[in-house]
């Protein structure tokens, strides 16, 4: 079965299944934990052996499963945003400036996670310039929505790199929709990694990759699985439809909520002095 996935945790779980969980995977360190009702999986791909085995670039991958948020449990939004904020802050190391890139097509719901998440990230570069005494303690945050090759004629990487060369941020945050193997992870999961991302790779539509090497500065890739290949559900029945994609029927609401919570989480990470309530007031 062709089981493409953008999630390192799924790639590792698939390897364990094939190995019947009897051996250790050289070059990979994986562990799981529970934090405030959120299941967190950490996968570190340490060298080329791990990279070859999992089909993912070397780096650190952190995946949060936000099942309580999907069930709309009381307090789950705040818990999820705070957890995302803590994990993102551990990657970012308190940058003084950051550029957030919302990748994808905001007119197609399963591909809109990145652009929609930008709406809940507090951008401050212009405010720091206009009111430096008020916003002196804030990170200088900018945002760009590069669109897709079919509408701009340019790779998203080219546009983001041009913005980064002009702004010279200390860090770049790339947000994009991902593909998963397990339907239970659609619109319930967030992955953060310092290994960068290649838009469209999970469905075989590779675009230029967002990496530290390509952009000349650290990249935090934040993604959420919003779709999966139909073959992952029924390989035999759907063998004649290799391009078929599956997404939840209520994808519009679920992608918007997931994008919103990720945006709030990144706002907390970039501006550590803010609370959820402070962020909501600024973003309003």
C-alpha positions as CSV (number, residue, x, y, z in Angstrom):
1,X,0.0,0.0,0.0
2,X,1.2,3.5,-0.9
3,X,0.9,5.2,2.5
4,X,2.2,8.7,2.1
5,X,2.2,10.9,5.2
6,X,3.7,14.2,6.2
7,X,3.7,13.1,9.9
8,X,6.9,11.7,11.3
9,X,4.9,10.0,14.1
10,X,3.0,8.0,11.5
11,X,6.1,7.1,9.5
12,X,7.7,5.8,12.7
13,X,4.5,3.9,13.7
14,X,4.4,2.3,10.3
15,X,8.1,1.3,10.6
16,X,7.4,-0.2,14.0
17,X,4.5,-2.2,12.6
18,X,6.6,-3.6,9.8
19,X,9.4,-4.5,12.2
20,X,6.8,-6.0,14.6
21,X,8.1,-3.7,17.3
22,X,11.0,-6.1,18.0
23,X,13.9,-3.9,17.1
24,X,15.2,-0.4,17.7
25,X,15.4,1.9,14.7
26,X,19.0,3.2,14.3
27,X,19.2,7.0,14.0
28,X,15.8,7.7,15.5
29,X,14.7,8.6,19.0
30,X,11.0,8.5,19.8
31,X,9.0,9.0,22.9
32,X,5.4,9.8,23.9
33,X,3.9,11.8,26.8
34,X,0.7,13.3,28.1
35,X,0.5,16.9,29.0
36,X,-2.7,18.5,30.1
37,X,-4.8,16.0,28.3
38,X,-2.8,16.4,25.1
39,X,-0.9,13.5,23.7
40,X,2.5,14.5,22.4
41,X,4.8,12.4,20.3
42,X,8.4,13.4,19.9
43,X,10.5,12.0,17.0
44,X,14.1,13.0,16.6
45,X,15.7,11.8,13.3
46,X,19.4,11.9,14.2
47,X,21.3,10.8,11.1
48,X,21.0,9.5,7.6
49,X,20.0,6.0,8.7
50,X,16.9,7.4,10.4
51,X,16.2,9.7,7.5
52,X,16.3,6.8,5.0
53,X,14.1,4.6,7.2
54,X,11.4,7.1,7.8
55,X,11.6,9.1,4.5
56,X,11.8,12.4,6.4
57,X,14.7,14.9,6.7
58,X,16.9,14.9,9.8
59,X,15.5,17.1,12.5
60,X,13.2,17.3,15.5
61,X,9.4,16.6,15.1
62,X,6.8,17.3,17.8
63,X,3.2,16.2,17.2
64,X,0.3,17.3,19.4
65,X,-3.0,15.4,19.2
66,X,-5.8,17.8,20.1
67,X,-8.7,15.4,20.5
68,X,-10.4,17.5,23.2
69,X,-10.4,20.5,20.9
70,X,-12.1,18.4,18.2
71,X,-14.7,17.4,20.8
72,X,-15.2,21.0,21.8
73,X,-14.6,20.3,25.4
74,X,-14.6,23.2,27.8
75,X,-11.2,24.9,28.1
76,X,-9.8,22.9,25.3
77,X,-9.0,25.9,23.1
78,X,-6.9,27.6,25.7
79,X,-5.1,24.3,26.6
80,X,-4.3,23.6,23.0
81,X,-3.1,27.1,22.3
82,X,-0.9,27.1,25.3
83,X,0.6,23.7,24.5
84,X,1.3,24.8,20.9
85,X,2.9,28.0,22.3
86,X,5.2,26.1,24.7
87,X,6.4,23.8,22.0
88,X,6.9,26.5,19.4
89,X,8.8,28.7,21.9
90,X,11.2,25.7,22.5
91,X,12.0,25.7,18.8
92,X,12.1,29.5,18.3
93,X,14.4,30.6,21.3
94,X,12.8,34.0,21.7
95,X,13.6,35.7,18.3
96,X,13.5,39.5,18.1
97,X,11.9,39.3,14.7
98,X,10.0,36.6,12.7
99,X,8.4,36.2,9.3
100,X,5.3,34.0,9.2
101,X,4.4,32.4,5.8
102,X,0.9,31.0,5.3
103,X,1.3,28.5,2.5
104,X,-1.5,27.1,0.4
105,X,-4.6,28.3,-1.3
106,X,-7.2,30.0,0.9
107,X,-10.0,29.4,-1.6
108,X,-9.7,25.6,-1.2
109,X,-10.6,24.5,2.3
110,X,-8.2,21.6,2.8
111,X,-5.4,23.7,1.5
112,X,-6.3,26.9,3.5
113,X,-4.8,26.0,6.9
114,X,-1.7,28.2,6.4
115,X,-3.3,31.4,5.1
116,X,-6.2,31.1,7.6
117,X,-3.7,30.7,10.5
118,X,-2.2,34.0,9.7
119,X,-5.4,35.7,10.8
120,X,-4.8,34.7,14.4
121,X,-1.1,35.6,14.6
122,X,-0.4,39.1,16.1
123,X,1.8,40.9,13.5
124,X,3.7,43.8,15.1
125,X,6.4,45.1,12.8
126,X,4.3,48.1,11.7
127,X,3.2,48.8,15.3
128,X,6.7,48.7,16.6
129,X,7.7,51.3,14.1
130,X,4.7,53.6,14.8
131,X,4.5,53.2,18.6
132,X,8.0,52.0,19.7
133,X,7.5,52.9,23.3
134,X,4.3,50.8,23.6
135,X,5.5,47.7,21.6
136,X,9.2,47.7,22.6
137,X,8.8,44.4,24.4
138,X,7.1,42.6,21.5
139,X,8.8,40.5,18.8
140,X,8.7,42.2,15.4
141,X,6.4,39.9,13.5
142,X,5.5,40.1,9.8
143,X,3.3,37.8,7.7
144,X,3.2,36.9,4.0
145,X,0.6,34.9,2.1
146,X,2.5,33.8,-1.1
147,X,-0.4,31.9,-2.7
148,X,0.2,29.0,-5.1
149,X,2.2,28.6,-8.3
150,X,-0.9,28.3,-10.5
151,X,-2.2,31.8,-9.5
152,X,1.1,33.7,-9.1
153,X,3.4,32.0,-11.6
154,X,6.1,32.0,-8.8
155,X,7.1,29.3,-6.3
156,X,6.0,30.2,-2.8
157,X,9.6,29.8,-1.7
158,X,10.7,32.5,-4.1
159,X,8.3,35.0,-2.7
160,X,9.0,34.2,0.9
161,X,12.8,34.3,0.3
162,X,12.4,37.7,-1.3
163,X,10.5,39.0,1.8
164,X,13.0,37.4,4.1
165,X,15.9,39.0,2.3
166,X,14.3,42.4,2.7
167,X,13.1,42.0,6.3
168,X,16.0,39.9,7.6
169,X,14.0,38.1,10.3
170,X,15.8,36.0,12.9
171,X,13.3,33.1,12.2
172,X,10.8,32.0,9.6
173,X,7.6,30.2,10.5
174,X,6.1,28.3,7.6
175,X,2.5,27.1,8.0
176,X,0.9,24.6,5.7
177,X,-1.7,21.8,5.4
178,X,-0.4,18.3,5.7
179,X,-1.5,14.8,4.6
180,X,-2.0,12.0,7.0
181,X,-2.6,8.2,6.8
182,X,-5.0,7.8,9.7
183,X,-8.4,9.6,9.2
184,X,-8.6,10.1,13.0
185,X,-5.7,12.6,12.8
186,X,-7.4,14.8,10.2
187,X,-8.0,18.3,11.7
188,X,-7.0,17.0,15.2
189,X,-3.2,17.1,15.0
190,X,-0.5,19.6,14.7
191,X,3.2,18.9,13.8
192,X,6.1,21.3,14.5
193,X,9.5,20.6,13.1
194,X,12.9,22.3,12.5
195,X,13.4,20.1,9.5
196,X,11.5,22.4,7.1
197,X,8.7,21.3,4.8
198,X,8.1,20.6,1.1
199,X,4.5,21.8,0.2
200,X,2.4,19.1,-1.4
201,X,4.8,16.2,-0.7
202,X,2.2,14.2,1.2
203,X,0.0,13.9,-1.9
204,X,2.9,13.6,-4.4
205,X,2.8,17.3,-5.6
206,X,6.3,18.4,-4.6
207,X,7.1,22.1,-4.5
208,X,10.3,23.9,-3.5
209,X,11.1,23.1,0.1
210,X,11.3,25.6,2.9
211,X,14.5,24.8,4.8
212,X,17.2,26.7,6.6
213,X,19.5,26.0,3.7
214,X,17.1,27.5,1.2
215,X,16.2,30.6,3.3
216,X,19.4,31.3,5.1
217,X,17.8,31.4,8.6
218,X,16.1,28.9,11.0
219,X,12.7,27.6,9.8
220,X,10.0,26.3,12.1
221,X,7.5,24.4,10.0
222,X,4.0,24.1,11.6
223,X,1.5,21.9,9.8
224,X,-1.9,20.3,10.4
225,X,-3.2,17.3,8.4
226,X,-6.4,18.2,6.7
227,X,-6.5,15.5,4.0
228,X,-5.4,12.1,3.1
229,X,-5.0,10.0,0.0
230,X,-8.0,7.7,-0.6
231,X,-5.7,4.8,-1.2
232,X,-4.8,4.8,2.5
233,X,-8.4,3.9,3.2
234,X,-9.1,1.4,0.4
235,X,-6.2,0.6,-1.8
236,X,-7.8,-2.2,-3.9
237,X,-11.2,-0.5,-4.4
238,X,-9.6,2.8,-5.4
239,X,-6.7,1.7,-7.4
240,X,-8.1,3.3,-10.5
241,X,-8.4,6.7,-8.9
242,X,-4.8,7.5,-7.8
243,X,-5.4,11.2,-7.4
244,X,-8.5,11.0,-5.1
245,X,-8.2,13.0,-1.9
246,X,-10.3,12.6,1.3
247,X,-11.1,15.3,3.8
248,X,-13.7,15.6,6.6
249,X,-17.2,16.6,5.5
250,X,-17.2,19.5,8.0
251,X,-13.7,20.5,6.9
252,X,-14.5,24.2,6.7
253,X,-15.3,24.5,10.4
254,X,-12.6,22.2,11.6
255,X,-9.8,23.7,9.5
256,X,-10.8,27.2,10.6
257,X,-10.8,26.2,14.3
258,X,-7.5,24.4,14.0
259,X,-5.9,27.3,12.1
260,X,-7.2,29.7,14.8
261,X,-5.8,27.7,17.7
262,X,-2.4,27.4,16.0
263,X,-2.3,31.1,15.3
264,X,-3.1,31.9,18.9
265,X,-0.4,29.4,20.0
266,X,2.2,31.0,17.8
267,X,1.2,34.5,19.1
268,X,1.9,33.3,22.6
269,X,5.3,31.8,21.5
270,X,6.3,35.0,19.7
271,X,5.1,37.4,22.4
272,X,5.6,35.4,25.6
273,X,4.3,38.2,27.9
274,X,0.8,37.9,26.5
275,X,-2.1,35.8,27.8
276,X,-4.8,34.2,25.6
277,X,-7.1,37.0,26.7
278,X,-4.5,39.7,25.7
279,X,-4.0,38.0,22.3
280,X,-7.7,38.0,21.7
281,X,-8.0,41.7,22.5
282,X,-5.2,42.6,20.1
283,X,-6.4,40.4,17.4
284,X,-10.0,41.8,17.7
